[in-house]
Amino acid sequence: MKLNITVTKITEGGVKDIVFHDSGSDYYYINRGLENGLNLDSLNAKVLNKTVTLHLAKLIGGVTSEHISQLALGDEIIYTEFK
């Protein structure tokens, strides 16, 4: 599923996960993002208070997870699991 959100906060969560919070109470995460070359400071500088496009994983039964498969700002792909 594709979703546009405005990132209001970025935190570390779980085991080296990067958590993106929106303007409401929702949050989405990149699993082990800190182990995959992403950095909280550079992400804050790049996407904080900006609208990003998330590609979220669908689970069995059609439920959408909060797991980010791809993160993009405009035409720039910042993170992707797609090969």
Backbone as CSV, one residue per row, in Angstrom:
resi,resn,N_x,N_y,N_z,CA_x,CA_y,CA_z,C_x,C_y,C_z
1,MET,0.844,-1.175,0.000,0.000,0.000,0.000,0.886,1.234,0.000
2,LYS,0.494,2.226,-0.737,1.226,3.483,-0.823,0.512,4.521,0.036
3,LEU,1.292,5.291,0.822,0.713,6.254,1.753,1.608,7.482,1.835
4,ASN,1.015,8.666,1.838,1.765,9.906,2.033,1.536,10.394,3.453
5,ILE,2.630,10.704,4.161,2.530,11.254,5.509,3.488,12.427,5.651
6,THR,3.188,13.314,6.601,4.128,14.358,6.987,4.845,13.871,8.235
7,VAL,6.163,13.786,8.164,6.968,13.262,9.258,7.150,14.350,10.314
8,THR,6.659,14.096,11.533,6.777,15.085,12.610,7.849,14.721,13.633
9,LYS,8.261,13.439,13.620,9.295,13.004,14.562,9.897,11.707,14.051
10,ILE,11.221,11.537,14.292,11.910,10.300,13.933,12.646,9.822,15.174
11,THR,12.425,8.549,15.543,13.053,8.007,16.749,13.628,6.626,16.464
12,GLU,14.443,6.153,17.401,14.924,4.776,17.358,13.963,3.947,18.185
13,GLY,13.633,2.774,17.694,12.728,1.894,18.422,13.093,0.450,18.176
14,GLY,12.614,-0.425,19.030,12.880,-1.847,18.859,14.363,-2.142,18.830
15,VAL,14.742,-3.035,17.943,16.154,-3.397,17.781,16.700,-2.679,16.553
16,LYS,17.237,-1.478,16.776,17.841,-0.673,15.711,16.843,-0.270,14.626
17,ASP,15.550,-0.253,14.967,14.522,0.198,14.023,14.509,1.723,13.978
18,ILE,14.064,2.277,12.859,13.842,3.720,12.738,12.347,3.920,12.629
19,VAL,11.804,4.744,13.533,10.357,4.955,13.610,10.026,6.374,13.141
20,PHE,9.105,6.462,12.195,8.635,7.740,11.657,7.233,7.991,12.201
21,HIS,7.039,9.137,12.832,5.743,9.510,13.413,5.095,10.545,12.504
22,ASP,3.759,10.438,12.354,3.042,11.428,11.562,2.405,12.468,12.471
23,SER,1.606,13.335,11.902,1.004,14.424,12.680,-0.110,13.934,13.605
24,GLY,-0.560,12.704,13.417,-1.559,12.118,14.303,-0.873,11.188,15.293
25,SER,-1.490,10.061,15.543,-0.910,9.114,16.490,-0.303,7.893,15.794
26,ASP,-0.228,7.944,14.463,0.302,6.809,13.719,1.825,6.865,13.640
27,TYR,2.419,5.689,13.480,3.862,5.592,13.290,4.145,4.431,12.349
28,TYR,5.283,4.509,11.690,5.706,3.509,10.724,7.200,3.304,10.924
29,TYR,7.710,2.102,10.607,9.111,1.846,10.933,9.848,1.118,9.812
30,ILE,11.174,1.365,9.787,12.090,0.604,8.941,12.790,-0.370,9.869
31,ASN,12.543,-1.644,9.635,13.103,-2.695,10.473,14.637,-2.699,10.371
32,ARG,15.296,-2.574,11.513,16.765,-2.578,11.594,17.408,-1.554,10.662
33,GLY,16.753,-0.432,10.493,17.248,0.621,9.602,18.613,1.149,9.983
34,LEU,18.904,1.193,11.292,20.206,1.693,11.729,21.324,0.718,11.388
35,GLU,20.987,-0.543,11.169,21.986,-1.534,10.747,22.150,-1.540,9.225
36,ASN,21.253,-0.883,8.531,21.280,-0.880,7.066,21.768,0.441,6.491
37,GLY,22.594,1.163,7.241,23.236,2.360,6.716,22.467,3.650,6.870
38,LEU,21.289,3.619,7.492,20.543,4.859,7.705,20.975,5.502,9.016
39,ASN,20.825,6.818,9.108,21.287,7.583,10.254,20.184,8.547,10.690
40,LEU,19.903,8.589,12.005,18.822,9.452,12.510,19.064,10.926,12.199
41,ASP,20.298,11.395,12.375,20.588,12.814,12.132,20.362,13.203,10.673
42,SER,20.849,12.383,9.745,20.668,12.724,8.330,19.209,12.604,7.905
43,LEU,18.485,11.622,8.459,17.056,11.505,8.155,16.281,12.700,8.691
44,ASN,16.602,13.147,9.908,15.953,14.334,10.464,16.176,15.539,9.566
45,ALA,17.400,15.725,9.091,17.719,16.867,8.229,16.982,16.782,6.895
46,LYS,16.776,15.571,6.398,16.196,15.389,5.068,14.665,15.373,5.051
47,VAL,14.014,14.695,6.013,12.565,14.476,5.883,11.701,15.044,7.006
48,LEU,12.300,15.554,8.073,11.494,16.077,9.176,10.620,17.235,8.701
49,ASN,9.341,17.173,9.031,8.328,18.173,8.659,8.078,18.242,7.154
50,LYS,8.410,17.168,6.437,8.145,17.093,5.000,7.204,15.921,4.727
51,THR,6.541,15.976,3.586,5.649,14.891,3.193,6.442,13.863,2.398
52,VAL,6.386,12.617,2.864,7.091,11.510,2.222,6.073,10.479,1.743
53,THR,6.511,9.634,0.826,5.683,8.536,0.343,6.232,7.242,0.916
54,LEU,5.355,6.481,1.562,5.723,5.196,2.136,5.056,4.084,1.337
55,HIS,5.790,3.010,1.145,5.209,1.772,0.629,5.189,0.826,1.818
56,LEU,3.997,0.423,2.230,3.841,-0.425,3.407,3.538,-1.858,3.000
57,ALA,4.030,-2.784,3.805,3.819,-4.210,3.539,2.380,-4.595,3.859
58,LYS,1.825,-5.473,3.031,0.497,-6.050,3.298,0.691,-7.425,3.911
59,LEU,-0.077,-7.727,4.932,-0.004,-9.010,5.604,-1.078,-9.940,5.068
60,ILE,-0.983,-11.191,5.431,-1.997,-12.163,5.032,-3.354,-11.686,5.546
61,GLY,-4.361,-11.753,4.718,-5.684,-11.285,5.097,-5.928,-9.852,4.677
62,GLY,-4.941,-9.219,4.005,-5.122,-7.872,3.497,-4.874,-6.760,4.495
63,VAL,-4.418,-7.103,5.706,-4.121,-6.090,6.715,-2.809,-5.396,6.348
64,THR,-2.762,-4.070,6.473,-1.547,-3.315,6.188,-0.727,-3.181,7.460
65,SER,0.554,-3.459,7.338,1.457,-3.365,8.482,2.036,-1.951,8.560
66,GLU,2.718,-1.641,9.652,3.405,-0.352,9.797,4.839,-0.441,9.281
67,HIS,5.212,-1.595,8.736,6.560,-1.824,8.223,6.751,-1.114,6.888
68,ILE,7.783,-0.278,6.794,8.071,0.478,5.573,8.934,-0.375,4.643
69,SER,8.433,-0.612,3.439,9.211,-1.323,2.420,9.988,-0.347,1.544
70,GLN,9.446,0.866,1.404,10.147,1.908,0.654,9.745,3.271,1.183
71,LEU,10.740,4.175,1.252,10.547,5.551,1.714,11.083,6.478,0.636
72,ALA,10.250,7.418,0.180,10.671,8.349,-0.865,10.265,9.769,-0.503
73,LEU,11.108,10.707,-0.907,10.823,12.132,-0.786,10.823,12.673,-2.205
74,GLY,9.630,12.966,-2.717,9.518,13.352,-4.126,9.948,12.184,-5.000
75,ASP,10.880,12.436,-5.916,11.388,11.383,-6.801,12.586,10.648,-6.215
76,GLU,13.081,11.100,-5.067,14.265,10.489,-4.457,13.867,9.339,-3.533
77,ILE,14.372,8.161,-3.840,14.142,7.000,-2.965,15.227,7.010,-1.905
78,ILE,14.798,7.128,-0.649,15.731,7.204,0.475,16.054,5.806,0.992
79,TYR,15.054,4.938,0.975,15.236,3.558,1.427,14.309,2.653,0.632
80,THR,14.803,1.490,0.252,13.945,0.524,-0.422,14.389,-0.904,-0.118
81,GLU,13.401,-1.786,-0.059,13.660,-3.211,0.037,13.418,-3.875,-1.305
82,PHE,12.923,-3.099,-2.262,12.624,-3.630,-3.593,13.923,-3.766,-4.379
83,LYS,14.074,-4.846,-5.048,15.292,-5.077,-5.849,14.982,-4.939,-7.302
